[in-house]
């Protein structure tokens, strides 16, 4: 792990918990992270003196937490490849994933995925190359993916993932036109009983799933939608749009038709708004619409 993101600094306020362990729990350190701090090389200093979890702090104290070094897992092999970095600092890496590459390796597969190439990229920079994937995309969906650079940042991001602190916006080109032009799709999603790798609307066992949509542009036989995920189910946008009768162009799995104009689903994660888990600054990150969707839009406009 690079030295910069191992160090976390806090100044204790009047309203903060004063016992060290309680303060760290309030800062969303998990029990496993506290265990690693204590037993795997982490360190805690209050006013430049090393302290233990039961130490009682006071307002104005300076707290320095040195996170333990992480050992990358051997399950993901580093592989050289293109990484389109859109945003990067000591804690986060946001990349623009091209279509046609999976987010993570599947069992018994050795093909290159974004996790493999990001691991190679981080190792080449002599940074912690443990893979902390915060958001994933389907193989044929393009756009923004977020990796955390240590386990603490990962856990902080997980806690805001489906809140207003972490907004994900997608663009999709669908068959037909949504009525009304904007709204909320609120339909429970479960595993398709006919195929375990697919998802379907399931009123009995399905999980609560919500997608907000807004029509950005109308064409004669299609429309461009902006979508915001309120929950994070597998294939959520694809299943929801298919259920409304407006599947994504090119999404053969859910539209049940081939389309010569698009050889993958016309779906792209184009914008993220994240309250940075460490600096607390608002990040607005965008990825341009990929060429194949630009061309499809041009064809639809005639």
Buried (B, 14 or more C-beta within 10 A) or exposed (E): BEEEBBEBEBEBEEEBBBEBBBBBBEBBBBEEBBEBBBEEEBBBBBEEEEBEBEBEBEEEBEBBBBBBBBEBEEEBEBBEBEBEEBBBBBBBBBBBBEBEBBBBBEEEEEEBBBBBBBBBBBEEEEBBBBBBBBBBBBBBBBBBBBBBBBBBBBBBBBBBBBEEBBBBBBBBBBBBBBEEEEBEBEBBBBBBEEEEEBBBBBEEEBEEBBBBBBBBBBBEEBBBBBBBBBBEBBBBBBBBBBBBEBBBBBBBBBBEEEBEBBEBBBBBBBBBBBBBBBEEEEBEBBBEBBEBBEEBBEEBEE
